[in-house]
Structures are given as structure tokens and as C-alpha cells.
Amino acid sequence: MGNAKGTREERRAAAIARQGFDRDEVRARERRLREIERSLHPVEILTICAAGQSLAEYVEWKAKNDAPTEARKGSDQ
């Protein structure tokens, strides 16, 4: 292994921990997207579709734009 740091068991444990962390992040993001989609009013959905944008694109955009706002709320407390 040349330059590898730690024992095989330590490296394996670290890799497993990273995978678990990544998976948790993905689940949280998917949960947030579903939450945004469920919160949309039917008229909003019609407006989005009439504008030629897909609902998935809008939800992604909304999540991206809401993220800095939520971060600021947490720092204000």
C-alpha cells in the first residue's frame, strides 16, 4: 500500500463511515425536495407547467435558492 496511513481495519472503518455520511446527506436532500414539492399549491404547479418548466427543475431551483436563507436563519439564533 505504500503511502497509506493507518491499518487496513482503520482505513476500512473510515471508508464505511464516509459512505454512511454521504448516504445520510442524500436522504436529507431528497427529503427536503419532497417537502418542497408537497408544499406547492395546485395553482403554483399549473403556473410552473404553463411556463414550460418541469416540476422537478422548479423544485431543484427552489431548494437551491432556499438553502442560503435557511443557513442565515441558523446563524441568527
Secondary structure, 3 states (H helix, E strand, C coil): CCCCCCCHHHHHHHHHHHHHHHHHHHHHHHHHHHHHHHHCCHHHHHHHHHCCCCHHHHHHHHHHHHHHHHHHHHHHC
